[in-house]
Amino acid sequence: MLRDELVAYAKQIIKKAKYTINGRTYDATIGQVVDNAAGFTVYIYADDSITGTITNASLYDINDKLLVSRAYNTTKDTLATTTIGIEFEFVVTEKSS
């Protein structure tokens, strides 16, 4: 129950995504947000016309507050074969004491 509520809340606050390619930062499209047994995964999509090496991707809330940022070293081509690889996987677990 609590895990489901935490996952739902986290999915609600993620509103924007950005990625850095060749040293320049671009807005990204938040594609799918997929639930899984342990939490959820956020997939972001980059502009198909931009090529180079993705070095960073970040998620933000509605007020542009940074929620999470990850370093990458992923080559992107114009066929968008690697953009599905920009993903953030979140796991929600309960730890017993």
Secondary structure as the mmCIF struct_conf table of DSSP 4:
data_model
#
loop_
_struct_conf.conf_type_id
_struct_conf.id
_struct_conf.beg_label_comp_id
_struct_conf.beg_label_asym_id
_struct_conf.beg_label_seq_id
_struct_conf.end_label_comp_id
_struct_conf.end_label_asym_id
_struct_conf.end_label_seq_id
HELX_RH_AL_P HELX_RH_AL_P1 LEU A 2 ILE A 13
STRN STRN1 LYS A 16 ILE A 21
TURN_TY1_P TURN_TY1_P1 ASN A 22 GLY A 23
STRN STRN2 ARG A 24 ASP A 35
BEND BEND1 ALA A 37 ALA A 38
STRN STRN3 GLY A 39 TYR A 45
TURN_TY1_P TURN_TY1_P2 ASP A 48 SER A 49
STRN STRN4 GLY A 52 TYR A 60
TURN_TY1_P TURN_TY1_P3 ILE A 62 ASN A 63
STRN STRN5 LEU A 66 LYS A 76
TURN_TY1_P TURN_TY1_P4 THR A 78 LEU A 79
BEND BEND2 THR A 81 THR A 82
HELX_RH_3T_P HELX_RH_3T_P1 THR A 83 GLY A 85
STRN STRN6 GLU A 87 VAL A 91
#
